Amino acid sequence: MSEQRPTITPYPDGPLLVRGDIDLRTADGEPIERRRRTVALCRCGLSTIKPFCDGTHKAAGFRTDD
């Protein structure tokens, strides 16, 4: 991956969009495989493919604070 600085963008009522070269790890420190340079991380807690977003937040009516 490139030397570009990673970014994390919280989308209103949706996931965290992570762009760039970062290592994702579980709470136990185990690496999480990334297959894409940009990934969406679940914030609603309802995704069936955690830690990644599967769009469940839309049907569940998940809302974030402004």
N, CA, C and O atoms as a GROMACS GRO file, in nm:
protein
  264
    1MET      N    1   0.084  -0.118   0.000
    1MET     CA    2   0.000   0.000   0.000
    1MET      C    3   0.089   0.124   0.000
    1MET      O    4   0.210   0.113   0.020
    2SER      N    5   0.032   0.240  -0.022
    2SER     CA    6   0.112   0.361  -0.039
    2SER      C    7   0.146   0.426   0.093
    2SER      O    8   0.105   0.380   0.200
    3GLU      N    9   0.221   0.534   0.085
    3GLU     CA   10   0.263   0.611   0.202
    3GLU      C   11   0.160   0.717   0.240
    3GLU      O   12   0.184   0.795   0.332
    4GLN      N   13   0.047   0.722   0.171
    4GLN     CA   14  -0.055   0.822   0.202
    4GLN      C   15  -0.110   0.800   0.343
    4GLN      O   16  -0.129   0.686   0.386
    5ARG      N   17  -0.135   0.909   0.413
    5ARG     CA   18  -0.183   0.904   0.550
    5ARG      C   19  -0.324   0.842   0.556
    5ARG      O   20  -0.411   0.881   0.479
    6PRO      N   21  -0.346   0.746   0.647
    6PRO     CA   22  -0.479   0.685   0.661
    6PRO      C   23  -0.581   0.785   0.713
    6PRO      O   24  -0.547   0.879   0.785
    7THR      N   25  -0.708   0.764   0.676
    7THR     CA   26  -0.816   0.848   0.726
    7THR      C   27  -0.930   0.760   0.774
    7THR      O   28  -0.952   0.650   0.723
    8ILE      N   29  -1.004   0.811   0.872
    8ILE     CA   30  -1.125   0.746   0.922
    8ILE      C   31  -1.235   0.850   0.917
    8ILE      O   32  -1.226   0.955   0.981
    9THR      N   33  -1.340   0.821   0.839
    9THR     CA   34  -1.450   0.915   0.821
    9THR      C   35  -1.578   0.854   0.875
    9THR      O   36  -1.625   0.753   0.822
   10PRO      N   37  -1.637   0.914   0.980
   10PRO     CA   38  -1.766   0.864   1.029
   10PRO      C   39  -1.878   0.917   0.942
   10PRO      O   40  -1.893   1.038   0.924
   11TYR      N   41  -1.958   0.825   0.888
   11TYR     CA   42  -2.070   0.867   0.805
   11TYR      C   43  -2.195   0.879   0.891
   11TYR      O   44  -2.224   0.789   0.970
   12PRO      N   45  -2.270   0.988   0.877
   12PRO     CA   46  -2.391   1.006   0.957
   12PRO      C   47  -2.484   0.886   0.942
   12PRO      O   48  -2.514   0.843   0.830
   13ASP      N   49  -2.528   0.832   1.054
   13ASP     CA   50  -2.620   0.718   1.056
   13ASP      C   51  -2.566   0.596   0.983
   13ASP      O   52  -2.642   0.514   0.933
   14GLY      N   53  -2.433   0.584   0.977
   14GLY     CA   54  -2.372   0.472   0.906
   14GLY      C   55  -2.238   0.432   0.962
   14GLY      O   56  -2.207   0.460   1.078
   15PRO      N   57  -2.157   0.366   0.880
   15PRO     CA   58  -2.031   0.308   0.925
   15PRO      C   59  -1.917   0.410   0.935
   15PRO      O   60  -1.932   0.528   0.901
   16LEU      N   61  -1.804   0.361   0.984
   16LEU     CA   62  -1.679   0.434   0.976
   16LEU      C   63  -1.610   0.388   0.848
   16LEU      O   64  -1.588   0.269   0.829
   17LEU      N   65  -1.576   0.482   0.762
   17LEU     CA   66  -1.506   0.448   0.639
   17LEU      C   67  -1.358   0.468   0.663
   17LEU      O   68  -1.314   0.578   0.694
   18VAL      N   69  -1.280   0.360   0.649
   18VAL     CA   70  -1.136   0.362   0.675
   18VAL      C   71  -1.064   0.350   0.542
   18VAL      O   72  -1.082   0.254   0.467
   19ARG      N   73  -0.980   0.451   0.514
   19ARG     CA   74  -0.901   0.452   0.390
   19ARG      C   75  -0.754   0.458   0.426
   19ARG      O   76  -0.713   0.531   0.516
   20GLY      N   77  -0.675   0.379   0.355
   20GLY     CA   78  -0.531   0.386   0.374
   20GLY      C   79  -0.473   0.261   0.436
   20GLY      O   80  -0.543   0.162   0.460
   21ASP      N   81  -0.344   0.267   0.462
   21ASP     CA   82  -0.266   0.154   0.510
   21ASP      C   83  -0.269   0.148   0.662
   21ASP      O   84  -0.192   0.217   0.729
   22ILE      N   85  -0.357   0.066   0.716
   22ILE     CA   86  -0.363   0.045   0.861
   22ILE      C   87  -0.378  -0.104   0.888
   22ILE      O   88  -0.423  -0.180   0.803
   23ASP      N   89  -0.339  -0.145   1.008
   23ASP     CA   90  -0.359  -0.283   1.052
   23ASP      C   91  -0.484  -0.287   1.138
   23ASP      O   92  -0.493  -0.217   1.238
   24LEU      N   93  -0.581  -0.368   1.097
   24LEU     CA   94  -0.699  -0.389   1.179
   24LEU      C   95  -0.675  -0.511   1.266
   24LEU      O   96  -0.620  -0.611   1.221
   25ARG      N   97  -0.717  -0.500   1.394
   25ARG     CA   98  -0.697  -0.610   1.488
   25ARG      C   99  -0.822  -0.629   1.573
   25ARG      O  100  -0.898  -0.536   1.596
   26THR      N  101  -0.841  -0.752   1.620
   26THR     CA  102  -0.951  -0.782   1.711
   26THR      C  103  -0.918  -0.725   1.848
   26THR      O  104  -0.807  -0.676   1.871
   27ALA      N  105  -1.014  -0.732   1.940
   27ALA     CA  106  -0.990  -0.687   2.077
   27ALA      C  107  -0.879  -0.768   2.144
   27ALA      O  108  -0.814  -0.720   2.237
   28ASP      N  109  -0.857  -0.890   2.096
   28ASP     CA  110  -0.750  -0.975   2.149
   28ASP      C  111  -0.616  -0.955   2.079
   28ASP      O  112  -0.518  -1.021   2.112
   29GLY      N  113  -0.613  -0.863   1.982
   29GLY     CA  114  -0.488  -0.834   1.913
   29GLY      C  115  -0.461  -0.918   1.789
   29GLY      O  116  -0.355  -0.906   1.728
   30GLU      N  117  -0.556  -1.002   1.753
   30GLU     CA  118  -0.538  -1.085   1.633
   30GLU      C  119  -0.563  -1.000   1.508
   30GLU      O  120  -0.655  -0.919   1.506
   31PRO      N  121  -0.480  -1.018   1.405
   31PRO     CA  122  -0.500  -0.939   1.283
   31PRO      C  123  -0.630  -0.975   1.211
   31PRO      O  124  -0.672  -1.091   1.211
   32ILE      N  125  -0.692  -0.875   1.151
   32ILE     CA  126  -0.812  -0.893   1.070
   32ILE      C  127  -0.772  -0.868   0.925
   32ILE      O  128  -0.721  -0.761   0.891
   33GLU      N  129  -0.794  -0.967   0.840
   33GLU     CA  130  -0.756  -0.956   0.700
   33GLU      C  131  -0.840  -0.850   0.629
   33GLU      O  132  -0.963  -0.846   0.641
   34ARG      N  133  -0.771  -0.766   0.555
   34ARG     CA  134  -0.838  -0.666   0.470
   34ARG      C  135  -0.817  -0.706   0.325
   34ARG      O  136  -0.705  -0.736   0.284
   35ARG      N  137  -0.924  -0.707   0.250
   35ARG     CA  138  -0.913  -0.742   0.108
   35ARG      C  139  -0.924  -0.620   0.020
   35ARG      O  140  -0.907  -0.627  -0.102
   36ARG      N  141  -0.952  -0.505   0.083
   36ARG     CA  142  -0.966  -0.380   0.008
   36ARG      C  143  -0.888  -0.270   0.078
   36ARG      O  144  -0.861  -0.278   0.198
   37ARG      N  145  -0.852  -0.170   0.002
   37ARG     CA  146  -0.782  -0.056   0.057
   37ARG      C  147  -0.874   0.032   0.141
   37ARG      O  148  -0.831   0.094   0.238
   38THR      N  149  -1.002   0.038   0.102
   38THR     CA  150  -1.104   0.113   0.176
   38THR      C  151  -1.204   0.014   0.233
   38THR      O  152  -1.257  -0.070   0.160
   39VAL      N  153  -1.230   0.024   0.364
   39VAL     CA  154  -1.327  -0.065   0.428
   39VAL      C  155  -1.426   0.016   0.511
   39VAL      O  156  -1.393   0.124   0.560
   40ALA      N  157  -1.546  -0.038   0.527
   40ALA     CA  158  -1.649   0.024   0.611
   40ALA      C  159  -1.664  -0.061   0.736
   40ALA      O  160  -1.692  -0.181   0.728
   41LEU      N  161  -1.645   0.002   0.852
   41LEU     CA  162  -1.656  -0.068   0.980
   41LEU      C  163  -1.791  -0.040   1.045
   41LEU      O  164  -1.836   0.075   1.049
   42CYS      N  165  -1.854  -0.144   1.096
   42CYS     CA  166  -1.986  -0.136   1.158
   42CYS      C  167  -1.982  -0.050   1.285
   42CYS      O  168  -1.891  -0.062   1.366
   43ARG      N  169  -2.083   0.036   1.299
   43ARG     CA  170  -2.099   0.113   1.423
   43ARG      C  171  -2.229   0.079   1.494
   43ARG      O  172  -2.245   0.112   1.611
   44CYS      N  173  -2.323   0.012   1.424
   44CYS     CA  174  -2.453  -0.016   1.486
   44CYS      C  175  -2.449  -0.143   1.572
   44CYS      O  176  -2.533  -0.161   1.660
   45GLY      N  177  -2.352  -0.230   1.546
   45GLY     CA  178  -2.341  -0.354   1.622
   45GLY      C  179  -2.427  -0.467   1.570
   45GLY      O  180  -2.432  -0.574   1.632
   46LEU      N  181  -2.495  -0.447   1.458
   46LEU     CA  182  -2.589  -0.547   1.406
   46LEU      C  183  -2.539  -0.622   1.282
   46LEU      O  184  -2.606  -0.714   1.236
   47SER      N  185  -2.425  -0.585   1.228
   47SER     CA  186  -2.373  -0.648   1.107
   47SER      C  187  -2.348  -0.796   1.129
   47SER      O  188  -2.305  -0.837   1.236
   48THR      N  189  -2.374  -0.876   1.027
   48THR     CA  190  -2.345  -1.019   1.033
   48THR      C  191  -2.202  -1.050   0.990
   48THR      O  192  -2.159  -1.165   0.997
   49ILE      N  193  -2.128  -0.948   0.945
   49ILE     CA  194  -1.990  -0.968   0.901
   49ILE      C  195  -1.895  -0.876   0.980
   49ILE      O  196  -1.798  -0.824   0.924
   50LYS      N  197  -1.925  -0.856   1.109
   50LYS     CA  198  -1.842  -0.770   1.193
   50LYS      C  199  -1.696  -0.809   1.183
   50LYS      O  200  -1.666  -0.928   1.175
   51PRO      N  201  -1.607  -0.716   1.183
   51PRO     CA  202  -1.623  -0.575   1.215
   51PRO      C  203  -1.669  -0.491   1.096
   51PRO      O  204  -1.680  -0.369   1.107
   52PHE      N  205  -1.694  -0.555   0.982
   52PHE     CA  206  -1.729  -0.481   0.862
   52PHE      C  207  -1.879  -0.455   0.854
   52PHE      O  208  -1.960  -0.530   0.909
   53CYS      N  209  -1.915  -0.348   0.788
   53CYS     CA  210  -2.055  -0.309   0.771
   53CYS      C  211  -2.119  -0.392   0.660
   53CYS      O  212  -2.058  -0.415   0.555
   54ASP      N  213  -2.243  -0.436   0.684
   54ASP     CA  214  -2.318  -0.507   0.579
   54ASP      C  215  -2.446  -0.432   0.540
   54ASP      O  216  -2.528  -0.485   0.465
   55GLY      N  217  -2.462  -0.309   0.591
   55GLY     CA  218  -2.577  -0.229   0.556
   55GLY      C  219  -2.697  -0.246   0.647
   55GLY      O  220  -2.800  -0.182   0.627
   56THR      N  221  -2.687  -0.332   0.748
   56THR     CA  222  -2.797  -0.358   0.839
   56THR      C  223  -2.844  -0.232   0.910
   56THR      O  224  -2.961  -0.222   0.948
   57HIS      N  225  -2.755  -0.135   0.929
   57HIS     CA  226  -2.791  -0.012   1.000
   57HIS      C  227  -2.909   0.060   0.936
   57HIS      O  228  -2.987   0.126   1.005
   58LYS      N  229  -2.923   0.047   0.805
   58LYS     CA  230  -3.034   0.114   0.736
   58LYS      C  231  -3.168   0.057   0.778
   58LYS      O  232  -3.258   0.132   0.815
   59ALA      N  233  -3.182  -0.074   0.771
   59ALA     CA  234  -3.308  -0.140   0.807
   59ALA      C  235  -3.339  -0.125   0.956
   59ALA      O  236  -3.455  -0.121   0.996
   60ALA      N  237  -3.233  -0.117   1.038
   60ALA     CA  238  -3.251  -0.107   1.183
   60ALA      C  239  -3.282   0.035   1.228
   60ALA      O  240  -3.322   0.057   1.342
   61GLY      N  241  -3.263   0.132   1.139
   61GLY     CA  242  -3.288   0.271   1.176
   61GLY      C  243  -3.180   0.330   1.264
   61GLY      O  244  -3.208   0.421   1.343
   62PHE      N  245  -3.058   0.280   1.253
   62PHE     CA  246  -2.947   0.329   1.334
   62PHE      C  247  -2.926   0.478   1.312
   62PHE      O  248  -2.926   0.525   1.198
   63ARG      N  249  -2.908   0.551   1.420
   63ARG     CA  250  -2.885   0.695   1.412
   63ARG      C  251  -2.765   0.733   1.498
   63ARG      O  252  -2.744   0.679   1.606
   64THR      N  253  -2.686   0.826   1.447
   64THR     CA  254  -2.573   0.879   1.521
   64THR      C  255  -2.606   1.018   1.571
   64THR      O  256  -2.697   1.084   1.521
   65ASP      N  257  -2.530   1.063   1.670
   65ASP     CA  258  -2.546   1.199   1.719
   65ASP      C  259  -2.491   1.295   1.614
   65ASP      O  260  -2.399   1.261   1.540
   66ASP      N  261  -2.547   1.413   1.607
   66ASP     CA  262  -2.497   1.515   1.512
   66ASP      C  263  -2.364   1.569   1.558
   66ASP      O  264  -2.307   1.656   1.491
   0.00000   0.00000   0.00000
